[in-house]
């Protein structure tokens, strides 16, 4: 979804659904990407400090 900028091919969707996933799983992926994007934007805007346990990944 990220690489295709939200426009997966019909083949990609078919492969995903053929692996016993559903359209609801696709919606879950979209929600996760949206939440992560909002979190990143908010943290950048407000300069949220990185938790100490994650400082090594800065």
N, CA, C and O atoms as a CHARMM CRD file, in Angstrom:
* protein
*
  232
    1    1 UNK  N      0.81700  -1.19300   0.00000 PROA 1      0.00000
    2    1 UNK  CA     0.00000   0.00000   0.00000 PROA 1      0.00000
    3    1 UNK  C      0.86400   1.26200   0.00000 PROA 1      0.00000
    4    1 UNK  O      0.54700   2.23900  -0.67800 PROA 1      0.00000
    5    2 UNK  N      1.94400   1.23400   0.75600 PROA 2      0.00000
    6    2 UNK  CA     2.79900   2.41900   0.82600 PROA 2      0.00000
    7    2 UNK  C      3.56600   2.58500  -0.48400 PROA 2      0.00000
    8    2 UNK  O      3.62500   3.68400  -1.03600 PROA 2      0.00000
    9    3 UNK  N      4.14600   1.50800  -0.97500 PROA 3      0.00000
   10    3 UNK  CA     4.94300   1.57400  -2.20100 PROA 3      0.00000
   11    3 UNK  C      4.08100   1.99900  -3.39000 PROA 3      0.00000
   12    3 UNK  O      4.51700   2.77400  -4.24100 PROA 3      0.00000
   13    4 UNK  N      2.85000   1.48200  -3.43700 PROA 4      0.00000
   14    4 UNK  CA     1.96500   1.80900  -4.56700 PROA 4      0.00000
   15    4 UNK  C      1.14200   3.06700  -4.30100 PROA 4      0.00000
   16    4 UNK  O      0.26100   3.42400  -5.08300 PROA 4      0.00000
   17    5 UNK  N      1.44300   3.73600  -3.18200 PROA 5      0.00000
   18    5 UNK  CA     0.74000   4.96600  -2.79100 PROA 5      0.00000
   19    5 UNK  C     -0.77600   4.77500  -2.75400 PROA 5      0.00000
   20    5 UNK  O     -1.54300   5.61500  -3.22700 PROA 5      0.00000
   21    6 UNK  N     -1.17600   3.65900  -2.18600 PROA 6      0.00000
   22    6 UNK  CA    -2.59100   3.38300  -2.00700 PROA 6      0.00000
   23    6 UNK  C     -3.30400   2.86700  -3.23600 PROA 6      0.00000
   24    6 UNK  O     -4.53400   2.82900  -3.28000 PROA 6      0.00000
   25    7 UNK  N     -2.52700   2.46700  -4.24600 PROA 7      0.00000
   26    7 UNK  CA    -3.14000   1.98500  -5.47600 PROA 7      0.00000
   27    7 UNK  C     -2.55700   0.63100  -5.86900 PROA 7      0.00000
   28    7 UNK  O     -1.84200   0.52600  -6.86500 PROA 7      0.00000
   29    8 UNK  N     -2.86500  -0.41400  -5.08100 PROA 8      0.00000
   30    8 UNK  CA    -2.35800  -1.73800  -5.43500 PROA 8      0.00000
   31    8 UNK  C     -2.98200  -2.21500  -6.74600 PROA 8      0.00000
   32    8 UNK  O     -4.08200  -1.79800  -7.11000 PROA 8      0.00000
   33    9 UNK  N     -2.28400  -3.07000  -7.43000 PROA 9      0.00000
   34    9 UNK  CA    -2.82500  -3.60800  -8.67700 PROA 9      0.00000
   35    9 UNK  C     -3.91300  -4.62800  -8.35400 PROA 9      0.00000
   36    9 UNK  O     -4.00300  -5.13200  -7.23400 PROA 9      0.00000
   37   10 UNK  N     -4.73000  -4.91800  -9.35400 PROA 10     0.00000
   38   10 UNK  CA    -5.74900  -5.94800  -9.18400 PROA 10     0.00000
   39   10 UNK  C     -5.08800  -7.28500  -8.84700 PROA 10     0.00000
   40   10 UNK  O     -5.62900  -8.07100  -8.07000 PROA 10     0.00000
   41   11 UNK  N     -3.92400  -7.53800  -9.43300 PROA 11     0.00000
   42   11 UNK  CA    -3.18900  -8.76800  -9.16100 PROA 11     0.00000
   43   11 UNK  C     -2.74900  -8.82100  -7.69600 PROA 11     0.00000
   44   11 UNK  O     -2.84800  -9.86700  -7.05500 PROA 11     0.00000
   45   12 UNK  N     -2.26500  -7.69800  -7.16800 PROA 12     0.00000
   46   12 UNK  CA    -1.86800  -7.64400  -5.76100 PROA 12     0.00000
   47   12 UNK  C     -3.05500  -7.94800  -4.84700 PROA 12     0.00000
   48   12 UNK  O     -2.93300  -8.71100  -3.88800 PROA 12     0.00000
   49   13 UNK  N     -4.18100  -7.35400  -5.14900 PROA 13     0.00000
   50   13 UNK  CA    -5.38400  -7.57700  -4.34200 PROA 13     0.00000
   51   13 UNK  C     -5.81000  -9.03700  -4.43400 PROA 13     0.00000
   52   13 UNK  O     -6.14500  -9.65300  -3.42200 PROA 13     0.00000
   53   14 UNK  N     -5.79800  -9.58500  -5.62600 PROA 14     0.00000
   54   14 UNK  CA    -6.18700 -10.98000  -5.82400 PROA 14     0.00000
   55   14 UNK  C     -5.26800 -11.91800  -5.03700 PROA 14     0.00000
   56   14 UNK  O     -5.74500 -12.85700  -4.40000 PROA 14     0.00000
   57   15 UNK  N     -3.95400 -11.67100  -5.07800 PROA 15     0.00000
   58   15 UNK  CA    -3.00200 -12.49900  -4.33100 PROA 15     0.00000
   59   15 UNK  C     -3.28900 -12.43000  -2.83200 PROA 15     0.00000
   60   15 UNK  O     -3.27700 -13.44400  -2.13400 PROA 15     0.00000
   61   16 UNK  N     -3.54100 -11.23500  -2.36400 PROA 16     0.00000
   62   16 UNK  CA    -3.81700 -11.02400  -0.94300 PROA 16     0.00000
   63   16 UNK  C     -5.07800 -11.77200  -0.52100 PROA 16     0.00000
   64   16 UNK  O     -5.07800 -12.48100   0.48500 PROA 16     0.00000
   65   17 UNK  N     -6.14000 -11.61200  -1.28600 PROA 17     0.00000
   66   17 UNK  CA    -7.40300 -12.27000  -0.96300 PROA 17     0.00000
   67   17 UNK  C     -7.30200 -13.78000  -1.13200 PROA 17     0.00000
   68   17 UNK  O     -7.98600 -14.52200  -0.42600 PROA 17     0.00000
   69   18 UNK  N     -6.47400 -14.24400  -2.04200 PROA 18     0.00000
   70   18 UNK  CA    -6.27400 -15.68300  -2.26000 PROA 18     0.00000
   71   18 UNK  C     -5.51900 -16.34800  -1.11200 PROA 18     0.00000
   72   18 UNK  O     -5.53800 -17.57100  -0.97200 PROA 18     0.00000
   73   19 UNK  N     -4.86300 -15.54500  -0.30500 PROA 19     0.00000
   74   19 UNK  CA    -4.10800 -16.07000   0.84300 PROA 19     0.00000
   75   19 UNK  C     -4.98400 -16.09900   2.10100 PROA 19     0.00000
   76   19 UNK  O     -4.48200 -16.04800   3.22400 PROA 19     0.00000
   77   20 UNK  N     -6.28200 -16.18100   1.89200 PROA 20     0.00000
   78   20 UNK  CA    -7.27500 -16.26600   2.97400 PROA 20     0.00000
   79   20 UNK  C     -7.42900 -14.98700   3.78100 PROA 20     0.00000
   80   20 UNK  O     -7.90700 -15.02600   4.91500 PROA 20     0.00000
   81   21 UNK  N     -7.03400 -13.86500   3.21900 PROA 21     0.00000
   82   21 UNK  CA    -7.33700 -12.58200   3.83000 PROA 21     0.00000
   83   21 UNK  C     -8.63800 -12.07200   3.21300 PROA 21     0.00000
   84   21 UNK  O     -9.10100 -12.57900   2.19100 PROA 21     0.00000
   85   22 UNK  N     -9.21800 -11.05300   3.86100 PROA 22     0.00000
   86   22 UNK  CA   -10.47100 -10.49500   3.37000 PROA 22     0.00000
   87   22 UNK  C    -10.30200  -9.00500   3.08800 PROA 22     0.00000
   88   22 UNK  O     -9.25400  -8.42000   3.36000 PROA 22     0.00000
   89   23 UNK  N    -11.34100  -8.41300   2.54500 PROA 23     0.00000
   90   23 UNK  CA   -11.32200  -6.96400   2.31300 PROA 23     0.00000
   91   23 UNK  C    -11.23500  -6.21300   3.63700 PROA 23     0.00000
   92   23 UNK  O    -10.70300  -5.10400   3.68700 PROA 23     0.00000
   93   24 UNK  N    -11.74900  -6.80500   4.70200 PROA 24     0.00000
   94   24 UNK  CA   -11.63200  -6.17200   6.01900 PROA 24     0.00000
   95   24 UNK  C    -10.17500  -6.09400   6.45800 PROA 24     0.00000
   96   24 UNK  O     -9.78400  -5.14000   7.13100 PROA 24     0.00000
   97   25 UNK  N     -9.36400  -7.08800   6.08400 PROA 25     0.00000
   98   25 UNK  CA    -7.93300  -7.04000   6.39300 PROA 25     0.00000
   99   25 UNK  C     -7.25900  -5.89800   5.63600 PROA 25     0.00000
  100   25 UNK  O     -6.35900  -5.24100   6.15900 PROA 25     0.00000
  101   26 UNK  N     -7.69600  -5.67200   4.41500 PROA 26     0.00000
  102   26 UNK  CA    -7.14700  -4.54600   3.64200 PROA 26     0.00000
  103   26 UNK  C     -7.47100  -3.23900   4.35200 PROA 26     0.00000
  104   26 UNK  O     -6.62400  -2.35100   4.44600 PROA 26     0.00000
  105   27 UNK  N     -8.70400  -3.12300   4.85400 PROA 27     0.00000
  106   27 UNK  CA    -9.09700  -1.92300   5.58500 PROA 27     0.00000
  107   27 UNK  C     -8.26800  -1.76500   6.86000 PROA 27     0.00000
  108   27 UNK  O     -7.90500  -0.64700   7.22700 PROA 27     0.00000
  109   28 UNK  N     -7.96800  -2.87300   7.53700 PROA 28     0.00000
  110   28 UNK  CA    -7.10700  -2.81800   8.72400 PROA 28     0.00000
  111   28 UNK  C     -5.72700  -2.26300   8.37400 PROA 28     0.00000
  112   28 UNK  O     -5.16300  -1.47300   9.13100 PROA 28     0.00000
  113   29 UNK  N     -5.19000  -2.67200   7.23700 PROA 29     0.00000
  114   29 UNK  CA    -3.88100  -2.18000   6.79300 PROA 29     0.00000
  115   29 UNK  C     -3.95300  -0.67500   6.53800 PROA 29     0.00000
  116   29 UNK  O     -3.05300   0.07100   6.92600 PROA 29     0.00000
  117   30 UNK  N     -5.02100  -0.23700   5.88700 PROA 30     0.00000
  118   30 UNK  CA    -5.19500   1.19400   5.61900 PROA 30     0.00000
  119   30 UNK  C     -5.27300   1.96900   6.93400 PROA 30     0.00000
  120   30 UNK  O     -4.67000   3.03500   7.06200 PROA 30     0.00000
  121   31 UNK  N     -6.00400   1.44600   7.89900 PROA 31     0.00000
  122   31 UNK  CA    -6.10500   2.10700   9.20400 PROA 31     0.00000
  123   31 UNK  C     -4.73900   2.19300   9.88000 PROA 31     0.00000
  124   31 UNK  O     -4.38600   3.23700  10.42900 PROA 31     0.00000
  125   32 UNK  N     -3.97700   1.11900   9.84600 PROA 32     0.00000
  126   32 UNK  CA    -2.65600   1.11300  10.48300 PROA 32     0.00000
  127   32 UNK  C     -1.73300   2.14500   9.84500 PROA 32     0.00000
  128   32 UNK  O     -1.00700   2.85200  10.54400 PROA 32     0.00000
  129   33 UNK  N     -1.76300   2.22900   8.52700 PROA 33     0.00000
  130   33 UNK  CA    -0.92800   3.21800   7.82900 PROA 33     0.00000
  131   33 UNK  C     -1.37000   4.63100   8.19700 PROA 33     0.00000
  132   33 UNK  O     -0.53300   5.50700   8.41200 PROA 33     0.00000
  133   34 UNK  N     -2.68100   4.85500   8.27000 PROA 34     0.00000
  134   34 UNK  CA    -3.20300   6.17900   8.61600 PROA 34     0.00000
  135   34 UNK  C     -2.79300   6.58400  10.02900 PROA 34     0.00000
  136   34 UNK  O     -2.36900   7.71700  10.25500 PROA 34     0.00000
  137   35 UNK  N     -2.92000   5.66500  10.97000 PROA 35     0.00000
  138   35 UNK  CA    -2.56100   5.95600  12.35900 PROA 35     0.00000
  139   35 UNK  C     -1.07100   6.25300  12.47800 PROA 35     0.00000
  140   35 UNK  O     -0.67600   7.18200  13.18100 PROA 35     0.00000
  141   36 UNK  N     -0.24600   5.46600  11.79300 PROA 36     0.00000
  142   36 UNK  CA     1.20300   5.69600  11.84000 PROA 36     0.00000
  143   36 UNK  C      1.57000   7.03900  11.22200 PROA 36     0.00000
  144   36 UNK  O      2.44100   7.74500  11.73100 PROA 36     0.00000
  145   37 UNK  N      0.90700   7.39100  10.12700 PROA 37     0.00000
  146   37 UNK  CA     1.17000   8.67200   9.47000 PROA 37     0.00000
  147   37 UNK  C      0.79400   9.83800  10.37900 PROA 37     0.00000
  148   37 UNK  O      1.57000  10.78300  10.52500 PROA 37     0.00000
  149   38 UNK  N     -0.38300   9.78200  10.98700 PROA 38     0.00000
  150   38 UNK  CA    -0.81100  10.83900  11.90600 PROA 38     0.00000
  151   38 UNK  C      0.15200  10.93900  13.08300 PROA 38     0.00000
  152   38 UNK  O      0.51100  12.04100  13.49800 PROA 38     0.00000
  153   39 UNK  N      0.57000   9.80600  13.61800 PROA 39     0.00000
  154   39 UNK  CA     1.51300   9.79500  14.72900 PROA 39     0.00000
  155   39 UNK  C      2.83900  10.44900  14.33600 PROA 39     0.00000
  156   39 UNK  O      3.37300  11.27600  15.07600 PROA 39     0.00000
  157   40 UNK  N      3.36400  10.07500  13.17400 PROA 40     0.00000
  158   40 UNK  CA     4.63000  10.66000  12.71700 PROA 40     0.00000
  159   40 UNK  C      4.50500  12.16300  12.51700 PROA 40     0.00000
  160   40 UNK  O      5.37200  12.91700  12.95900 PROA 40     0.00000
  161   41 UNK  N      3.44400  12.60700  11.86000 PROA 41     0.00000
  162   41 UNK  CA     3.25400  14.04200  11.62100 PROA 41     0.00000
  163   41 UNK  C      3.15100  14.79600  12.94900 PROA 41     0.00000
  164   41 UNK  O      3.76600  15.84900  13.11400 PROA 41     0.00000
  165   42 UNK  N      2.38000  14.26200  13.88900 PROA 42     0.00000
  166   42 UNK  CA     2.21400  14.91600  15.18800 PROA 42     0.00000
  167   42 UNK  C      3.53900  14.98400  15.93800 PROA 42     0.00000
  168   42 UNK  O      3.88200  16.01900  16.50900 PROA 42     0.00000
  169   43 UNK  N      4.27800  13.88600  15.93600 PROA 43     0.00000
  170   43 UNK  CA     5.56200  13.88000  16.63800 PROA 43     0.00000
  171   43 UNK  C      6.56000  14.84800  16.01100 PROA 43     0.00000
  172   43 UNK  O      7.33500  15.48300  16.72600 PROA 43     0.00000
  173   44 UNK  N      6.55100  14.96600  14.69500 PROA 44     0.00000
  174   44 UNK  CA     7.44700  15.92500  14.04200 PROA 44     0.00000
  175   44 UNK  C      7.03200  17.35400  14.35400 PROA 44     0.00000
  176   44 UNK  O      7.88300  18.20300  14.61800 PROA 44     0.00000
  177   45 UNK  N      5.74200  17.62400  14.32800 PROA 45     0.00000
  178   45 UNK  CA     5.24100  18.97100  14.57600 PROA 45     0.00000
  179   45 UNK  C      5.54200  19.43600  15.99700 PROA 45     0.00000
  180   45 UNK  O      5.94900  20.57700  16.21400 PROA 45     0.00000
  181   46 UNK  N      5.33600  18.53700  16.96500 PROA 46     0.00000
  182   46 UNK  CA     5.49100  18.90400  18.36400 PROA 46     0.00000
  183   46 UNK  C      6.83600  18.49500  18.95800 PROA 46     0.00000
  184   46 UNK  O      7.06200  18.63500  20.16000 PROA 46     0.00000
  185   47 UNK  N      7.73500  17.98500  18.09600 PROA 47     0.00000
  186   47 UNK  CA     9.09200  17.61700  18.52200 PROA 47     0.00000
  187   47 UNK  C      9.07000  16.68400  19.74000 PROA 47     0.00000
  188   47 UNK  O      9.79200  16.89200  20.71400 PROA 47     0.00000
  189   48 UNK  N      8.24200  15.67400  19.65900 PROA 48     0.00000
  190   48 UNK  CA     8.11200  14.70000  20.73300 PROA 48     0.00000
  191   48 UNK  C      9.44000  13.97100  20.91700 PROA 48     0.00000
  192   48 UNK  O      9.98300  13.42400  19.95700 PROA 48     0.00000
  193   49 UNK  N      9.96200  13.95900  22.13300 PROA 49     0.00000
  194   49 UNK  CA    11.22800  13.25600  22.34900 PROA 49     0.00000
  195   49 UNK  C     11.04100  11.74500  22.18500 PROA 49     0.00000
  196   49 UNK  O      9.98300  11.18900  22.48000 PROA 49     0.00000
  197   50 UNK  N     12.08900  11.11800  21.71200 PROA 50     0.00000
  198   50 UNK  CA    12.08100   9.66600  21.54100 PROA 50     0.00000
  199   50 UNK  C     12.22100   9.02300  22.91400 PROA 50     0.00000
  200   50 UNK  O     13.02000   9.47400  23.73500 PROA 50     0.00000
  201   51 UNK  N     11.44900   7.97500  23.16600 PROA 51     0.00000
  202   51 UNK  CA    11.57200   7.24600  24.42500 PROA 51     0.00000
  203   51 UNK  C     12.99700   6.72400  24.57200 PROA 51     0.00000
  204   51 UNK  O     13.63000   6.33800  23.58900 PROA 51     0.00000
  205   52 UNK  N     13.49500   6.71500  25.80200 PROA 52     0.00000
  206   52 UNK  CA    14.87700   6.28900  26.05900 PROA 52     0.00000
  207   52 UNK  C     15.16500   4.90400  25.48000 PROA 52     0.00000
  208   52 UNK  O     16.25200   4.65600  24.95800 PROA 52     0.00000
  209   53 UNK  N     14.18600   4.00700  25.57600 PROA 53     0.00000
  210   53 UNK  CA    14.43700   2.64300  25.09300 PROA 53     0.00000
  211   53 UNK  C     14.62200   2.56700  23.57700 PROA 53     0.00000
  212   53 UNK  O     15.11700   1.56400  23.06400 PROA 53     0.00000
  213   54 UNK  N     14.22500   3.63000  22.85300 PROA 54     0.00000
  214   54 UNK  CA    14.35700   3.64600  21.40200 PROA 54     0.00000
  215   54 UNK  C     15.40900   4.63300  20.88700 PROA 54     0.00000
  216   54 UNK  O     15.56000   4.79300  19.67500 PROA 54     0.00000
  217   55 UNK  N     16.13200   5.29000  21.78600 PROA 55     0.00000
  218   55 UNK  CA    17.10700   6.30200  21.38600 PROA 55     0.00000
  219   55 UNK  C     18.18100   5.73300  20.45800 PROA 55     0.00000
  220   55 UNK  O     18.68600   6.45700  19.60000 PROA 55     0.00000
  221   56 UNK  N     18.53600   4.48200  20.60400 PROA 56     0.00000
  222   56 UNK  CA    19.54900   3.85900  19.76600 PROA 56     0.00000
  223   56 UNK  C     19.13000   3.74400  18.31100 PROA 56     0.00000
  224   56 UNK  O     19.97100   3.50500  17.44400 PROA 56     0.00000
  225   57 UNK  N     17.86500   3.90600  18.03400 PROA 57     0.00000
  226   57 UNK  CA    17.34300   3.79200  16.66000 PROA 57     0.00000
  227   57 UNK  C     17.16800   5.14700  15.97500 PROA 57     0.00000
  228   57 UNK  O     16.69400   5.20800  14.84000 PROA 57     0.00000
  229   58 UNK  N     17.54600   6.23300  16.65300 PROA 58     0.00000
  230   58 UNK  CA    17.39000   7.58100  16.08800 PROA 58     0.00000
  231   58 UNK  C     18.09500   7.73200  14.77400 PROA 58     0.00000
  232   58 UNK  O     18.05800   8.80600  14.17400 PROA 58     0.00000
